[in-house]
Amino acid sequence: MRLIWGFFLGILILSCDSGRSNRNPFLQEIGFRFDLNLNLPLYSPLTNTGNAVYVNNAGVGTRGAFVINTGFNQFRVFEASCPNHAPNSCSTTELNGQTAICPCEDYEYSLFTGQFLNRPDTGERFYDMLEYRATFSGNVVTISN
């Protein structure tokens, strides 16, 4: 019996995290909560699948957030600051349909998945967009971190 417990304890110890992380060094994860009422004209585009809006209210993320309706009352929210360099004067990505484009290097990101679409083949490490939580209730989308 001790041999079995020792075996499981050994497996548990070996499976622990070694401290490596996928944490993006350029973006802070800021705590916030913001409600988007879809009855308001500013957020009414979110009532249709595939539409996205830019939320640039104080306290929402680092540089604001993009919210997209992905269908079936599901919403995804991503940080508007480009995840592949430190925030600066040109690092706020711009909404272009269903993609976000960083004006610094013309990096493109999908708002459906947050993936970096035109990743350079330089061997460097690149990051996808930082995603926040979204919940839908009634006609209100609550975004938070």
C-alpha contacts under 8 A as a table, 3 or more apart, distances in Angstrom:
res1	aa1	res2	aa2	distance
1	M	4	I	5.21
1	M	5	W	6.40
2	R	5	W	5.10
2	R	6	G	5.91
3	L	6	G	5.02
3	L	7	F	6.07
4	I	7	F	5.05
4	I	8	F	6.33
5	W	8	F	5.18
5	W	9	L	6.04
6	G	9	L	5.04
6	G	10	G	6.05
7	F	10	G	5.13
7	F	11	I	6.30
8	F	11	I	5.07
8	F	12	L	6.13
9	L	12	L	5.02
9	L	13	I	6.21
10	G	13	I	5.18
10	G	14	L	6.18
11	I	14	L	5.18
11	I	15	S	6.11
12	L	15	S	5.26
12	L	16	C	6.62
13	I	16	C	5.60
17	D	20	R	7.32
24	N	27	L	5.96
24	N	83	P	7.23
24	N	127	Y	6.90
25	P	28	Q	7.77
26	F	83	P	6.42
26	F	84	N	6.91
26	F	85	H	5.80
26	F	86	A	4.75
26	F	87	P	7.20
27	L	62	T	7.62
27	L	81	S	7.88
27	L	83	P	6.57
27	L	86	A	7.08
27	L	87	P	7.66
28	Q	62	T	7.37
29	E	61	G	7.49
29	E	145	N	7.43
30	I	61	G	5.82
30	I	62	T	7.03
30	I	145	N	6.80
31	G	61	G	7.61
31	G	144	S	7.07
31	G	145	N	5.02
32	F	59	G	6.49
32	F	60	V	6.09
32	F	61	G	7.08
32	F	144	S	5.28
32	F	145	N	5.60
33	R	60	V	7.40
33	R	142	T	6.95
33	R	143	I	5.73
33	R	144	S	4.24
33	R	145	N	6.82
34	F	60	V	7.13
34	F	142	T	5.71
34	F	143	I	5.36
34	F	144	S	6.38
35	D	140	V	6.36
35	D	141	V	5.77
35	D	142	T	4.41
35	D	143	I	6.35
36	L	43	Y	6.59
36	L	140	V	5.48
36	L	141	V	5.06
36	L	142	T	6.20
36	L	143	I	7.83
37	N	40	L	5.79
37	N	43	Y	6.65
37	N	139	N	6.01
37	N	140	V	4.58
37	N	141	V	6.59
38	L	41	P	7.51
38	L	43	Y	5.11
38	L	44	S	4.82
38	L	45	P	7.90
38	L	46	L	6.75
38	L	47	T	6.72
38	L	139	N	5.47
38	L	140	V	5.95
38	L	141	V	7.43
39	N	43	Y	7.19
39	N	44	S	5.93
39	N	139	N	6.88
40	L	43	Y	5.66
40	L	44	S	5.88
41	P	44	S	5.01
41	P	45	P	7.76
42	L	45	P	7.52
43	Y	46	L	5.86
43	Y	53	V	6.92
44	S	47	T	5.66
45	P	48	N	6.03
45	P	51	N	5.94
45	P	52	A	7.02
45	P	53	V	7.30
46	L	49	T	7.08
46	L	51	N	5.61
46	L	52	A	6.26
46	L	53	V	7.17
46	L	67	V	7.95
46	L	68	I	6.68
46	L	69	N	5.62
47	T	51	N	7.87
47	T	69	N	7.27
48	N	51	N	5.92
48	N	69	N	6.72
48	N	71	G	7.83
49	T	68	I	7.94
49	T	69	N	5.02
49	T	70	T	5.63
49	T	71	G	4.89
49	T	72	F	7.97
50	G	68	I	6.49
50	G	69	N	5.45
50	G	70	T	5.74
50	G	71	G	7.17
50	G	98	Q	6.92
51	N	68	I	5.72
51	N	69	N	5.83
51	N	97	G	7.40
51	N	98	Q	7.07
52	A	66	F	6.68
52	A	67	V	5.44
52	A	68	I	4.11
52	A	69	N	6.50
52	A	95	L	7.98
52	A	97	G	7.17
52	A	98	Q	6.64
52	A	111	L	7.97
53	V	66	F	5.73
53	V	67	V	5.48
53	V	68	I	6.60
53	V	95	L	7.70
54	Y	64	G	7.17
54	Y	65	A	5.87
54	Y	66	F	4.63
54	Y	67	V	6.54
54	Y	80	A	7.99
54	Y	95	L	7.02
55	V	60	V	7.48
55	V	64	G	5.53
55	V	65	A	5.22
55	V	66	F	6.13
55	V	67	V	7.42
56	N	60	V	6.90
56	N	63	R	7.04
56	N	64	G	4.51
56	N	65	A	6.70
57	N	60	V	5.74
57	N	64	G	6.49
58	A	64	G	7.67
59	G	62	T	7.49
59	G	64	G	7.77
60	V	63	R	7.27
60	V	64	G	5.09
60	V	65	A	6.65
61	G	64	G	5.07
61	G	65	A	6.32
61	G	79	E	6.14
61	G	80	A	7.77
62	T	79	E	7.10
62	T	80	A	7.49
62	T	81	S	6.56
63	R	79	E	7.01
63	R	80	A	5.46
63	R	81	S	5.30
63	R	92	T	6.23
64	G	79	E	6.28
64	G	80	A	5.32
64	G	81	S	7.40
65	A	77	V	6.48
65	A	78	F	5.46
65	A	79	E	4.57
65	A	80	A	4.72
66	F	77	V	5.53
66	F	78	F	5.27
66	F	79	E	6.48
66	F	80	A	6.10
66	F	95	L	7.83
66	F	111	L	7.58
67	V	75	F	6.73
67	V	76	R	5.74
67	V	77	V	4.52
67	V	78	F	6.72
67	V	111	L	7.96
68	I	75	F	5.58
68	I	76	R	5.50
68	I	77	V	6.62
68	I	98	Q	7.91
68	I	111	L	6.67
68	I	112	F	7.12
69	N	73	N	7.13
69	N	74	Q	6.08
69	N	75	F	4.64
69	N	76	R	6.78
70	T	73	N	7.47
70	T	74	Q	5.53
70	T	75	F	5.54
70	T	76	R	6.96
70	T	112	F	6.54
71	G	74	Q	5.50
71	G	75	F	7.44
73	N	136	F	6.92
74	Q	135	T	7.88
74	Q	136	F	7.28
75	F	134	A	6.04
75	F	135	T	7.35
75	F	136	F	7.62
75	F	141	V	7.89
76	R	111	L	7.69
76	R	112	F	7.10
76	R	131	E	7.54
76	R	132	Y	7.50
76	R	133	R	7.21
76	R	134	A	6.14
77	V	131	E	5.72
77	V	132	Y	5.24
77	V	133	R	6.48
77	V	134	A	6.42
77	V	143	I	7.10
78	F	111	L	7.36
78	F	114	G	6.93
78	F	129	M	6.14
78	F	130	L	5.56
78	F	131	E	4.39
78	F	132	Y	5.78
79	E	82	C	7.82
79	E	129	M	6.47
79	E	130	L	5.39
79	E	131	E	6.30
79	E	132	Y	7.26
80	A	92	T	5.75
80	A	93	T	5.46
80	A	94	E	7.73
80	A	100	A	7.93
81	S	87	P	6.62
81	S	91	S	5.66
81	S	92	T	4.57
81	S	93	T	5.82
82	C	85	H	6.50
82	C	86	A	7.95
82	C	87	P	7.36
82	C	91	S	5.34
82	C	92	T	6.04
82	C	93	T	5.85
82	C	102	C	6.05
82	C	129	M	7.28
83	P	86	A	7.63
83	P	127	Y	5.93
83	P	128	D	6.58
83	P	129	M	5.78
83	P	130	L	7.03
84	N	126	F	6.08
84	N	127	Y	5.93
85	H	91	S	7.48
86	A	91	S	7.59
87	P	90	C	7.86
87	P	91	S	5.45
87	P	92	T	7.63
88	N	91	S	5.33
88	N	92	T	7.98
89	S	92	T	7.64
90	C	93	T	7.97
90	C	102	C	7.56
90	C	103	P	6.07
90	C	104	C	5.55
91	S	102	C	6.20
91	S	103	P	6.87
91	S	104	C	6.30
92	T	102	C	6.50
92	T	103	P	7.59
93	T	100	A	5.64
93	T	101	I	5.07
93	T	102	C	4.31
93	T	103	P	6.54
94	E	100	A	5.31
94	E	101	I	5.16
94	E	102	C	6.40
94	E	103	P	7.37
95	L	98	Q	7.35
95	L	99	T	6.19
95	L	100	A	4.75
95	L	101	I	6.62
96	N	99	T	5.27
96	N	100	A	5.80
96	N	101	I	6.96
97	G	100	A	7.90
98	Q	110	S	6.42
98	Q	111	L	5.54
98	Q	112	F	7.21
99	T	108	E	6.51
99	T	109	Y	5.44
99	T	110	S	4.69
99	T	111	L	5.30
100	A	108	E	5.71
100	A	109	Y	5.14
100	A	110	S	6.56
100	A	111	L	6.72
101	I	106	D	5.85
101	I	107	Y	5.58
101	I	108	E	4.56
101	I	109	Y	6.43
102	C	105	E	6.14
102	C	106	D	5.06
102	C	107	Y	5.12
102	C	108	E	6.53
103	P	106	D	5.16
103	P	107	Y	7.48
104	C	107	Y	7.79
107	Y	116	F	7.35
107	Y	117	L	7.52
107	Y	118	N	6.25
107	Y	119	R	7.48
108	E	116	F	6.07
108	E	117	L	5.42
108	E	118	N	5.98
109	Y	114	G	5.88
109	Y	115	Q	5.45
109	Y	116	F	4.59
109	Y	117	L	5.32
109	Y	118	N	7.85
109	Y	128	D	7.50
109	Y	129	M	7.23
110	S	113	T	5.58
110	S	114	G	5.03
110	S	115	Q	5.46
110	S	116	F	6.79
110	S	117	L	6.63
111	L	114	G	5.20
111	L	115	Q	7.77
114	G	128	D	5.78
114	G	129	M	4.86
114	G	130	L	7.40
114	G	131	E	7.29
115	Q	128	D	4.88
115	Q	129	M	6.46
116	F	119	R	5.93
116	F	127	Y	7.07
116	F	128	D	5.17
116	F	129	M	7.31
119	R	126	F	7.38
121	D	124	E	7.83
132	Y	143	I	6.90
132	Y	144	S	6.03
132	Y	145	N	5.38
133	R	143	I	5.58
133	R	144	S	5.28
133	R	145	N	5.99
134	A	141	V	6.54
134	A	142	T	5.55
134	A	143	I	4.51
134	A	144	S	6.57
135	T	141	V	5.63
135	T	142	T	5.24
135	T	143	I	6.66
136	F	139	N	7.25
136	F	140	V	5.85
136	F	141	V	4.54
136	F	142	T	6.41
137	S	140	V	5.50
137	S	141	V	6.58
